Amino acid sequence: MNQALDELLPRYGITIDQPIALAELFDPPLPVVLEIGCGMGEATLECARTQPEIGIAAIDVHTRGIATILRTVADESLANVRVTRGDAVTLLENLPKSSLAGIRIWFPDPWPKARHNKRRLIQGPFVALAASRLKPGATLHAATDWAEYADQMLEVLSAEFLLRNLHDGFADRPDWRPVTRYERVGIEAQRPIADLVFERV
């Protein structure tokens, strides 16, 4: 794992603690979708293979998943993926406003215990920051298998004045969205899957 990070991060990594234009990390520059919480990278890699016209910037707090993505990107010569480990808020703060072609937040930690709800990612200040980094017409696409969190997401996203819901409430799962590892766990537990797709106005 450490070898992958040491050898491949300089080539495919993102420095998040200083101003950065993600599109310029790709040659030629690409419209960039930010994937927050990429886990072990199955969805990241599948989207990279099927959407070569989009640059994917993936971030997670866990090193093991980042190393797995790096190895696959190198093995398959995927030119449209960049990855980093760290805090998504720090990265967003260092991106230019109105610069992203999309944000994907698929199955973030639901923090199901009520006393931990404040740790959830989808909160008003975070959504305001994320929305400000989207280009007009770009989308923020979230998904979860926790019904109570889905309701919170819908409420918080609907309250952000820079976003409008592209659906009447929740969206159907798009055919192109890969089924993630966490989603499979939710399906096996017979939890309902909720997608939410909001557009930057």
Residue frames as a rotation matrix with the C-alpha (Angstrom) as fourth column:
MET 1
0.563 0.826 0.000 0.00
0.826 -0.563 0.000 0.00
0.000 0.000 -1.000 0.00
ASN 2
0.524 -0.434 -0.733 2.71
0.115 -0.817 0.566 2.46
-0.844 -0.380 -0.378 0.97
GLN 3
-0.549 -0.757 0.355 4.64
0.437 0.102 0.893 1.60
-0.712 0.646 0.275 -2.19
ALA 4
-0.085 0.616 0.783 1.63
0.983 -0.076 0.166 2.50
0.162 0.784 -0.600 -4.35
LEU 5
0.840 0.416 -0.348 1.22
0.494 -0.852 0.174 5.79
-0.224 -0.317 -0.921 -2.52
ASP 6
0.199 -0.857 -0.475 4.90
0.096 -0.465 0.880 6.66
-0.975 -0.221 -0.011 -2.70
GLU 7
-0.665 -0.567 0.485 5.28
0.465 0.193 0.864 5.76
-0.584 0.801 0.135 -6.37
LEU 8
-0.441 0.578 0.686 1.95
0.865 0.069 0.498 6.81
0.241 0.813 -0.530 -7.84
LEU 9
0.426 0.642 -0.638 0.66
0.785 -0.613 -0.091 9.76
-0.449 -0.462 -0.765 -5.82
PRO 10
-0.345 -0.578 -0.740 3.22
0.099 -0.806 0.583 12.13
-0.933 0.127 0.335 -7.37
ARG 11
-0.987 -0.044 0.155 1.79
0.154 0.027 0.988 11.21
-0.047 0.999 -0.020 -10.79
TYR 12
-0.433 0.900 0.052 -1.93
0.462 0.172 0.870 10.83
0.774 0.401 -0.490 -10.06
GLY 13
-0.270 0.306 -0.913 -2.39
0.957 -0.024 -0.290 12.71
-0.111 -0.952 -0.287 -6.79
ILE 14
0.333 0.444 0.832 -3.94
0.401 -0.865 0.302 16.04
0.854 0.233 -0.466 -5.87
THR 15
-0.776 -0.520 -0.358 -2.49
0.575 -0.349 -0.740 18.58
0.259 -0.780 0.570 -3.45
ILE 16
0.082 0.994 0.074 -5.49
0.810 -0.110 0.576 19.86
0.580 0.012 -0.814 -1.53
ASP 17
0.338 0.064 -0.939 -4.07
0.855 -0.438 0.278 22.44
-0.393 -0.897 -0.203 0.88
GLN 18
-0.601 -0.449 -0.661 -3.39
0.107 -0.865 0.490 25.15
-0.792 0.224 0.567 -1.69
PRO 19
0.251 0.755 -0.606 -5.37
-0.589 -0.379 -0.714 26.75
-0.769 0.536 0.349 -4.54
ILE 20
-0.737 -0.456 0.498 -5.74
0.040 0.707 0.706 24.32
-0.674 0.541 -0.503 -7.43
ALA 21
0.022 0.695 -0.719 -7.45
-0.952 -0.205 -0.227 24.15
-0.306 0.689 0.657 -10.81
LEU 22
0.038 0.001 0.999 -8.40
-0.208 0.978 0.007 20.49
-0.977 -0.208 0.037 -11.18
ALA 23
0.918 0.392 0.056 -9.07
-0.025 0.201 -0.979 20.68
-0.395 0.898 0.194 -14.93
GLU 24
0.578 -0.756 -0.307 -5.42
-0.779 -0.399 -0.484 21.51
0.244 0.519 -0.819 -15.53
LEU 25
-0.052 -0.573 0.818 -4.29
-0.674 0.624 0.394 18.22
-0.737 -0.531 -0.419 -13.98
PHE 26
0.348 0.270 0.898 -5.48
0.395 0.826 -0.401 16.49
-0.850 0.494 0.181 -17.15
ASP 27
-0.419 -0.552 -0.721 -3.87
-0.524 -0.501 0.688 16.69
-0.741 0.666 -0.079 -20.59
PRO 28
-0.602 0.075 0.795 -5.84
0.139 -0.971 0.196 17.93
0.786 0.229 0.574 -22.40
PRO 29
-0.909 0.305 0.285 -7.88
-0.386 -0.355 -0.851 19.70
-0.158 -0.884 0.441 -19.70
LEU 30
-0.623 0.734 -0.269 -11.21
0.442 0.614 0.654 18.00
0.645 0.288 -0.708 -18.95
PRO 31
0.074 0.715 0.695 -14.44
-0.653 -0.493 0.576 19.01
0.754 -0.496 0.430 -17.22
VAL 32
-0.797 -0.550 -0.249 -14.02
-0.139 0.569 -0.811 17.66
0.587 -0.612 -0.530 -13.69
VAL 33
0.493 0.869 -0.037 -16.44
-0.276 0.196 0.941 15.79
0.825 -0.454 0.336 -11.46
LEU 34
-0.531 -0.635 0.560 -15.47
-0.722 -0.006 -0.692 15.58
0.443 -0.772 -0.456 -7.80
GLU 35
0.322 0.577 -0.750 -16.27
0.009 0.791 0.612 12.28
0.947 -0.203 0.249 -6.10
ILE 36
-0.242 -0.324 0.915 -16.36
-0.854 -0.377 -0.359 12.67
0.461 -0.868 -0.185 -2.33
GLY 37
0.025 0.176 0.984 -15.94
-0.759 0.644 -0.095 9.45
-0.650 -0.745 0.150 -0.36
CYS 38
0.127 -0.012 -0.992 -14.67
-0.935 0.333 -0.123 7.13
0.332 0.943 0.031 -3.07
GLY 39
0.737 0.205 0.644 -14.14
-0.516 0.787 0.340 4.16
-0.437 -0.582 0.686 -0.71
MET 40
0.049 -0.717 0.695 -12.32
0.168 0.692 0.702 1.31
-0.985 0.082 0.154 -2.43
GLY 41
-0.482 -0.383 -0.788 -12.92
-0.487 -0.631 0.604 2.95
-0.729 0.674 0.117 -5.78
GLU 42
-0.525 0.287 0.801 -15.18
0.611 0.782 0.121 0.51
-0.592 0.553 -0.586 -7.62
ALA 43
0.575 0.815 0.065 -17.59
0.664 -0.419 -0.619 3.24
-0.478 0.399 -0.783 -8.72
THR 44
0.387 -0.527 -0.757 -14.75
-0.375 -0.840 0.393 5.68
-0.843 0.132 -0.522 -9.41
LEU 45
-0.639 -0.754 0.150 -12.99
-0.224 0.370 0.902 3.29
-0.736 0.543 -0.405 -11.73
GLU 46
-0.277 0.619 0.735 -16.15
0.827 0.543 -0.145 2.14
-0.489 0.568 -0.662 -13.51
CYS 47
0.752 0.550 -0.364 -17.15
0.330 -0.792 -0.514 5.74
-0.571 0.266 -0.777 -14.21
ALA 48
0.058 -0.817 -0.574 -13.63
-0.507 -0.520 0.688 6.52
-0.860 0.251 -0.444 -15.42
ARG 49
-0.730 -0.329 0.599 -13.81
0.239 0.698 0.675 3.63
-0.640 0.636 -0.431 -17.89
THR 50
-0.143 0.800 0.582 -17.24
0.963 0.249 -0.106 4.52
-0.230 0.545 -0.806 -19.21
GLN 51
0.895 0.441 -0.067 -16.91
0.424 -0.888 -0.177 8.32
-0.138 0.130 -0.982 -19.14
PRO 52
0.027 -0.997 0.070 -13.47
0.980 0.040 0.197 9.08
-0.199 0.064 0.978 -20.61
GLU 53
-0.031 0.023 0.999 -14.63
0.572 -0.819 0.037 12.58
0.820 0.573 0.012 -21.58
ILE 54
0.803 0.346 0.485 -14.85
-0.213 -0.594 0.776 13.53
0.556 -0.727 -0.403 -17.88
GLY 55
-0.417 -0.909 -0.026 -12.02
-0.163 0.103 -0.981 14.01
0.894 -0.404 -0.192 -15.44
ILE 56
0.705 0.627 -0.332 -12.75
0.176 0.299 0.938 12.39
0.687 -0.720 0.100 -12.06
ALA 57
-0.424 -0.750 0.508 -11.16
-0.439 -0.321 -0.839 13.79
0.793 -0.579 -0.193 -8.93
ALA 58
0.491 0.597 -0.634 -11.73
0.173 0.647 0.743 11.31
0.854 -0.474 0.215 -6.09
ILE 59
-0.434 -0.602 0.670 -11.13
-0.570 -0.393 -0.722 12.00
0.698 -0.695 -0.172 -2.41
ASP 60
0.636 0.562 -0.529 -11.47
0.113 0.610 0.784 9.85
0.763 -0.558 0.325 0.69
VAL 61
0.527 -0.428 0.734 -10.09
-0.834 -0.428 0.348 9.81
0.166 -0.796 -0.583 4.21
HIS 62
0.707 -0.197 0.679 -8.97
-0.194 0.869 0.455 6.17
-0.680 -0.453 0.577 4.02
THR 63
-0.088 -0.891 -0.445 -5.57
-0.820 -0.189 0.541 5.31
-0.566 0.412 -0.714 2.58
ARG 64
-0.485 -0.176 0.857 -6.30
0.084 0.966 0.246 1.72
-0.871 0.191 -0.453 1.52
GLY 65
0.499 0.756 0.424 -8.91
0.557 0.094 -0.825 2.71
-0.663 0.648 -0.374 -1.04
ILE 66
0.726 -0.299 -0.619 -6.71
-0.529 -0.817 -0.227 5.43
-0.438 0.493 -0.752 -2.46
ALA 67
-0.363 -0.917 0.165 -3.86
-0.627 0.371 0.685 2.94
-0.690 0.145 -0.709 -2.93
THR 68
-0.211 0.372 0.904 -6.20
0.474 0.848 -0.238 0.49
-0.855 0.378 -0.355 -4.68
ILE 69
0.838 0.537 -0.094 -7.41
0.215 -0.484 -0.848 3.18
-0.501 0.691 -0.521 -7.09
LEU 70
0.374 -0.776 -0.507 -3.85
-0.766 -0.567 0.303 4.30
-0.523 0.275 -0.807 -7.80
ARG 71
-0.520 -0.606 0.601 -2.73
-0.200 0.771 0.605 0.78
-0.830 0.195 -0.522 -8.69
THR 72
0.100 0.647 0.756 -5.67
0.698 0.495 -0.517 0.25
-0.709 0.579 -0.403 -11.04
VAL 73
0.853 0.173 -0.492 -5.29
-0.135 -0.838 -0.528 3.65
-0.504 0.517 -0.692 -12.68
ALA 74
-0.032 -0.955 -0.295 -1.65
-0.813 -0.147 0.563 2.85
-0.581 0.258 -0.772 -13.40
ASP 75
-0.531 -0.176 0.829 -2.33
0.097 0.959 0.266 -0.73
-0.842 0.222 -0.493 -14.55
GLU 76
0.167 0.729 0.664 -5.12
0.835 0.253 -0.489 0.33
-0.524 0.636 -0.567 -16.92
SER 77
-0.807 -0.557 0.196 -3.54
0.582 -0.697 0.419 3.64
-0.097 0.452 0.886 -17.97
LEU 78
0.304 0.951 0.062 -6.68
0.948 -0.308 0.084 5.55
0.099 0.033 -0.995 -17.03
ALA 79
-0.607 -0.671 0.427 -5.81
0.679 -0.716 -0.160 9.11
0.413 0.193 0.890 -17.96
ASN 80
-0.222 0.639 0.736 -8.93
-0.077 -0.764 0.640 10.73
0.972 0.085 0.219 -16.52
VAL 81
0.755 0.437 -0.488 -8.56
0.419 0.251 0.873 9.98
0.504 -0.864 0.007 -12.78
ARG 82
-0.384 -0.806 0.450 -6.82
-0.171 -0.417 -0.893 11.88
0.907 -0.420 0.022 -10.01
VAL 83
0.518 0.561 -0.646 -7.05
0.453 0.460 0.763 10.92
0.725 -0.688 -0.016 -6.34
THR 84
-0.437 -0.678 0.591 -6.16
-0.319 -0.497 -0.807 12.20
0.841 -0.541 0.001 -2.92
ARG 85
-0.065 0.345 -0.936 -6.57
0.852 0.508 0.128 11.37
0.520 -0.789 -0.327 0.76
GLY 86
-0.944 -0.314 -0.104 -7.91
0.315 -0.756 -0.575 14.05
0.101 -0.575 0.812 3.06
ASP 87
-0.374 0.801 -0.468 -10.75
0.456 -0.281 -0.844 16.38
-0.808 -0.529 -0.260 3.98
ALA 88
-0.157 0.391 0.907 -13.13
0.981 -0.041 0.188 17.27
0.111 0.920 -0.377 1.15
VAL 89
0.821 0.468 -0.326 -13.85
0.522 -0.848 0.097 20.64
-0.232 -0.250 -0.940 2.76
THR 90
0.122 -0.871 -0.476 -10.18
0.067 -0.471 0.879 21.61
-0.990 -0.139 0.001 2.48
LEU 91
-0.640 -0.331 0.694 -10.15
0.659 0.228 0.716 20.65
-0.395 0.916 0.072 -1.18
LEU 92
0.247 0.830 0.499 -13.38
0.955 -0.296 0.019 22.53
0.164 0.472 -0.866 -1.93
GLU 93
0.727 0.017 -0.687 -12.11
0.340 -0.877 0.339 25.64
-0.597 -0.480 -0.643 -0.18
ASN 94
-0.199 -0.919 -0.340 -9.09
-0.061 -0.334 0.940 25.66
-0.978 0.208 0.011 -2.48
LEU 95
-0.394 0.159 0.905 -11.04
0.883 0.337 0.325 25.23
-0.254 0.928 -0.273 -5.72
PRO 96
-0.992 0.123 -0.014 -12.17
-0.121 -0.935 0.333 28.21
0.028 0.332 0.943 -7.80
LYS 97
-0.282 0.959 0.025 -15.85
-0.217 -0.039 -0.975 29.06
-0.935 -0.280 0.220 -7.59
SER 98
0.639 0.704 -0.310 -18.01
-0.479 0.049 -0.876 27.72
-0.601 0.709 0.369 -10.43
SER 99
-0.190 -0.854 -0.484 -15.29
-0.967 0.078 0.243 25.33
-0.170 0.514 -0.841 -11.58
LEU 100
-0.762 -0.146 0.631 -16.71
-0.216 0.976 -0.035 21.80
-0.611 -0.162 -0.775 -11.21
ALA 101
-0.644 0.529 -0.552 -18.79
-0.580 0.132 0.804 19.90
0.499 0.838 0.222 -13.77
GLY 102
0.426 0.832 -0.355 -20.35
-0.265 0.490 0.831 17.86
0.865 -0.260 0.429 -10.98
ILE 103
-0.542 -0.484 0.687 -20.10
-0.824 0.145 -0.547 16.52
0.165 -0.863 -0.478 -7.44
ARG 104
0.214 0.558 -0.802 -20.91
-0.254 0.824 0.506 12.92
0.943 0.095 0.318 -6.50
ILE 105
-0.581 -0.281 0.764 -21.49
-0.806 0.064 -0.589 11.87
0.117 -0.957 -0.264 -2.90
TRP 106
0.171 0.625 -0.762 -22.57
-0.532 0.709 0.462 8.26
0.829 0.326 0.453 -3.00
PHE 107
0.687 0.268 -0.675 -23.33
0.302 0.740 0.601 6.46
0.661 -0.617 0.428 0.26
PRO 108
-0.248 -0.735 0.631 -21.49
-0.423 -0.504 -0.753 8.68
0.871 -0.454 -0.186 2.72
ASP 109
-0.844 -0.107 -0.526 -21.22
0.388 0.555 -0.736 7.50
0.371 -0.825 -0.427 6.31
PRO 110
0.002 0.958 0.286 -24.79
0.279 -0.276 0.920 7.78
0.960 0.078 -0.268 7.67
TRP 111
-0.915 -0.335 0.225 -23.74
-0.134 -0.273 -0.953 8.14
0.381 -0.902 0.204 11.32
PRO 112
-0.285 0.929 -0.234 -27.02
0.218 0.301 0.928 6.44
0.933 0.214 -0.289 12.26
LYS 113
-0.196 0.212 -0.957 -26.92
0.978 0.110 -0.176 7.11
0.068 -0.971 -0.229 16.01
ALA 114
0.711 0.614 0.344 -28.76
0.605 -0.783 0.146 10.32
0.359 0.105 -0.928 16.82
ARG 115
0.762 -0.434 -0.481 -25.89
0.180 -0.571 0.801 11.66
-0.622 -0.697 -0.357 18.92
HIS 116
-0.305 -0.924 0.229 -23.58
0.466 0.065 0.883 11.33
-0.831 0.376 0.411 15.92
ASN 117
0.501 0.602 0.621 -25.87
0.818 -0.095 -0.567 12.98
-0.283 0.793 -0.540 13.34
LYS 118
0.836 -0.185 -0.517 -23.85
-0.177 -0.982 0.065 16.20
-0.520 0.038 -0.853 13.53
ARG 119
-0.201 -0.969 0.145 -20.92
-0.173 0.181 0.968 14.34
-0.964 0.170 -0.204 11.94
ARG 120
0.349 0.398 0.849 -22.85
0.712 0.477 -0.516 13.73
-0.610 0.784 -0.117 8.74
LEU 121
-0.676 -0.703 0.223 -21.36
0.649 -0.425 0.631 15.32
-0.349 0.571 0.743 5.65
ILE 122
-0.431 0.572 0.698 -24.58
0.572 -0.425 0.702 16.69
0.698 0.702 -0.144 4.17
GLN 123
-0.001 0.349 -0.937 -25.13
0.865 -0.470 -0.176 19.76
-0.502 -0.811 -0.301 6.35
GLY 124
0.849 0.528 -0.019 -26.04
0.451 -0.743 -0.495 23.31
-0.275 0.411 -0.869 5.38
PRO 125
0.522 -0.690 -0.501 -22.56
-0.490 -0.724 0.486 24.93
-0.698 -0.008 -0.716 5.47
PHE 126
-0.448 -0.695 0.562 -20.98
0.068 0.600 0.797 22.07
-0.891 0.395 -0.222 3.52
VAL 127
0.105 0.569 0.815 -23.70
0.902 0.292 -0.320 22.11
-0.420 0.769 -0.483 0.87
ALA 128
0.900 0.191 -0.391 -23.35
0.074 -0.952 -0.296 25.89
-0.429 0.237 -0.871 0.47
LEU 129
0.039 -0.970 -0.239 -19.60
-0.538 -0.222 0.813 25.50
-0.842 0.097 -0.531 -0.10
ALA 130
-0.486 -0.214 0.847 -20.04
0.413 0.798 0.438 22.60
-0.770 0.563 -0.300 -2.51
ALA 131
0.483 0.772 0.415 -22.74
0.764 -0.140 -0.629 24.37
-0.427 0.621 -0.657 -4.50
SER 132
0.739 -0.222 -0.636 -20.55
-0.261 -0.965 0.033 27.45
-0.621 0.142 -0.771 -4.90
ARG 133
-0.338 -0.941 0.028 -17.88
-0.420 0.178 0.890 25.35
-0.842 0.289 -0.455 -6.61
LEU 134
-0.131 0.374 0.918 -20.28
0.709 0.683 -0.177 23.96
-0.693 0.628 -0.354 -9.23
LYS 135
-0.997 -0.078 -0.020 -20.63
0.033 -0.627 0.778 25.54
-0.073 0.775 0.627 -12.64
PRO 136
-0.243 0.958 -0.153 -24.16
-0.754 -0.286 -0.591 26.70
-0.610 -0.028 0.792 -13.50
GLY 137
0.421 0.505 -0.754 -25.99
-0.860 0.485 -0.155 23.67
0.287 0.714 0.639 -14.86
ALA 138
-0.569 -0.657 -0.494 -23.66
-0.388 0.744 -0.543 21.20
0.725 -0.118 -0.679 -13.08
THR 139
0.497 0.849 -0.178 -25.18
-0.321 0.370 0.872 18.66
0.806 -0.376 0.457 -10.72
LEU 140
-0.584 -0.476 0.658 -24.70
-0.806 0.249 -0.536 17.50
0.091 -0.843 -0.529 -7.17
HIS 141
0.255 0.603 -0.756 -25.70
-0.495 0.753 0.434 13.83
0.831 0.263 0.491 -7.06
ALA 142
-0.554 -0.357 0.752 -26.05
-0.833 0.238 -0.500 12.18
0.000 -0.903 -0.429 -3.66
ALA 143
0.172 0.612 -0.772 -27.23
-0.380 0.764 0.521 8.69
0.909 0.204 0.364 -2.75
THR 144
-0.652 -0.336 0.680 -27.87
-0.754 0.185 -0.631 6.84
0.086 -0.924 -0.374 0.50
ASP 145
-0.401 0.517 -0.756 -29.47
0.085 0.843 0.531 3.68
0.912 0.148 -0.382 1.83
TRP 146
-0.754 0.186 -0.630 -30.54
0.645 0.029 -0.763 5.24
-0.124 -0.982 -0.142 5.15
ALA 147
-0.005 0.870 0.493 -34.09
0.869 -0.240 0.433 6.57
0.495 0.430 -0.755 4.87
GLU 148
0.679 0.278 -0.680 -33.74
0.654 -0.650 0.387 9.10
-0.334 -0.707 -0.623 7.68
TYR 149
-0.302 -0.855 -0.422 -30.51
0.342 -0.510 0.789 10.46
-0.890 0.094 0.447 6.18
ALA 150
-0.616 0.154 0.773 -32.18
0.778 -0.034 0.627 10.61
0.122 0.988 -0.099 2.77
ASP 151
0.506 0.861 0.050 -34.88
0.822 -0.499 0.273 12.83
0.260 -0.097 -0.961 4.23
GLN 152
0.455 -0.429 -0.781 -32.24
0.392 -0.691 0.608 15.05
-0.800 -0.582 -0.146 5.82
MET 153
-0.637 -0.714 0.289 -30.35
0.542 -0.149 0.827 15.27
-0.548 0.684 0.482 2.52
LEU 154
-0.209 0.646 0.734 -33.51
0.896 -0.175 0.409 16.26
0.393 0.743 -0.542 0.70
GLU 155
0.752 0.523 -0.401 -34.27
0.653 -0.675 0.344 18.96
-0.091 -0.521 -0.849 3.26
VAL 156
0.191 -0.773 -0.605 -30.75
0.308 -0.538 0.785 20.40
-0.932 -0.336 0.135 3.34
LEU 157
-0.713 -0.472 0.519 -30.21
0.608 -0.046 0.793 20.34
-0.350 0.881 0.319 -0.42
SER 158
0.056 0.832 0.552 -33.63
0.926 -0.250 0.283 21.86
0.374 0.495 -0.784 -1.06
ALA 159
0.734 0.228 -0.640 -32.80
0.563 -0.732 0.384 24.73
-0.381 -0.641 -0.666 1.31
GLU 160
-0.309 -0.926 -0.218 -29.67
0.515 -0.355 0.780 25.74
-0.800 0.129 0.587 -0.65
PHE 161
0.484 0.622 -0.615 -30.56
-0.092 -0.663 -0.743 28.71
-0.870 0.416 -0.264 -2.87
LEU 162
-0.250 -0.652 -0.716 -27.86
-0.845 -0.215 0.490 27.85
-0.474 0.727 -0.497 -5.44
LEU 163
-0.986 -0.121 0.117 -29.45
-0.069 0.925 0.373 24.44
-0.154 0.359 -0.921 -6.11
ARG 164
-0.066 0.993 -0.096 -32.71
-0.981 -0.082 -0.174 23.22
-0.181 0.082 0.980 -7.58
ASN 165
-0.304 0.056 0.951 -34.07
-0.194 0.974 -0.119 19.70
-0.933 -0.221 -0.285 -7.48
LEU 166
-0.752 -0.022 -0.659 -34.26
-0.659 0.007 0.752 18.10
-0.012 1.000 -0.020 -10.93
HIS 167
-0.652 0.557 -0.515 -36.94
0.294 0.812 0.505 15.70
0.699 0.177 -0.693 -9.69
ASP 168
0.220 0.794 0.567 -40.05
-0.560 -0.373 0.740 15.77
0.799 -0.481 0.362 -7.57
GLY 169
0.808 -0.050 0.587 -38.35
-0.531 0.371 0.762 14.64
-0.256 -0.927 0.273 -4.37
PHE 170
-0.005 -0.837 0.547 -36.05
-0.248 0.531 0.810 11.67
-0.969 -0.132 -0.210 -4.84
ALA 171
0.047 -0.098 -0.994 -34.71
-0.997 -0.071 -0.040 10.55
-0.066 0.993 -0.101 -8.22
ASP 172
0.988 0.128 0.084 -34.70
-0.112 0.977 -0.180 7.11
-0.106 0.168 0.980 -9.77
ARG 173
0.222 -0.957 0.188 -31.27
0.023 0.198 0.980 5.50
-0.975 -0.214 0.066 -9.76
PRO 174
0.425 -0.115 -0.898 -29.61
-0.862 -0.353 -0.363 6.45
-0.275 0.929 -0.249 -13.08
ASP 175
1.000 -0.012 0.011 -28.66
0.015 0.932 -0.362 3.46
-0.006 0.362 0.932 -15.20
TRP 176
0.471 -0.881 0.052 -25.11
-0.022 -0.070 -0.997 4.75
0.882 0.468 -0.052 -15.53
ARG 177
0.212 -0.419 0.883 -24.43
-0.933 -0.354 0.056 4.95
0.289 -0.836 -0.466 -11.79
PRO 178
-0.375 -0.407 -0.833 -22.47
-0.193 0.913 -0.359 1.87
0.907 0.027 -0.421 -10.70
VAL 179
0.824 0.555 -0.118 -23.73
-0.061 0.294 0.954 -0.12
0.564 -0.778 0.276 -7.73
THR 180
-0.024 -0.883 0.469 -21.26
-0.741 -0.299 -0.602 0.54
0.672 -0.362 -0.647 -4.94
ARG 181
-0.634 -0.309 -0.709 -20.06
0.193 0.824 -0.532 -1.83
0.749 -0.475 -0.463 -2.24
TYR 182
-0.957 0.289 -0.005 -21.98
-0.086 -0.299 -0.950 0.09
-0.277 -0.909 0.311 0.42
GLU 183
-0.276 0.896 -0.347 -25.09
-0.961 -0.247 0.126 0.09
0.027 0.368 0.929 -1.75
ARG 184
-0.219 0.159 -0.963 -24.96
-0.294 0.930 0.221 -3.71
0.930 0.331 -0.157 -2.05
VAL 185
-0.921 -0.118 -0.372 -24.86
0.312 0.350 -0.883 -3.95
0.235 -0.929 -0.286 1.74
GLY 186
-0.717 0.695 -0.064 -27.94
-0.538 -0.608 -0.584 -1.74
-0.445 -0.384 0.809 1.92
ILE 187
-0.135 0.659 -0.740 -29.75
-0.876 0.270 0.400 -3.79
0.464 0.702 0.541 -0.71
GLU 188
-0.497 -0.120 -0.859 -28.96
0.092 0.977 -0.190 -7.04
0.863 -0.174 -0.475 1.13
ALA 189
-0.931 0.160 -0.329 -30.33
0.325 -0.057 -0.944 -5.47
-0.169 -0.986 0.001 4.32
GLN 190
-0.202 0.904 0.376 -33.47
0.940 0.072 0.333 -4.49
0.274 0.421 -0.865 2.35
ARG 191
-0.191 0.093 -0.977 -32.96
0.453 -0.875 -0.172 -0.79
-0.871 -0.475 0.124 2.99
PRO 192
0.769 0.520 0.373 -34.45
0.569 -0.290 -0.770 1.58
-0.292 0.804 -0.519 0.37
ILE 193
-0.394 -0.906 0.155 -31.95
0.857 -0.302 0.417 3.30
-0.332 0.297 0.895 -1.93
ALA 194
0.719 0.620 -0.315 -32.45
0.493 -0.774 -0.398 7.03
-0.490 0.131 -0.862 -2.47
ASP 195
-0.396 -0.764 0.509 -30.80
0.918 -0.341 0.203 9.15
0.019 0.547 0.837 -5.17
LEU 196
0.588 0.491 -0.644 -30.96
0.471 -0.854 -0.221 12.93
-0.658 -0.173 -0.733 -5.13
VAL 197
-0.296 -0.642 0.708 -29.93
0.955 -0.181 0.235 15.04
-0.023 0.745 0.666 -8.12
PHE 198
0.605 0.412 -0.681 -29.74
0.474 -0.874 -0.107 18.82
-0.639 -0.258 -0.724 -7.75
GLU 199
0.234 -0.458 0.858 -28.58
0.902 -0.227 -0.367 21.35
0.362 0.860 0.360 -10.36
ARG 200
-0.469 -0.464 -0.751 -26.58
0.646 -0.760 0.066 24.51
-0.602 -0.455 0.656 -9.78
VAL 201
0.598 0.763 0.246 -28.70
0.756 -0.435 -0.490 27.45
-0.266 0.479 -0.836 -10.90
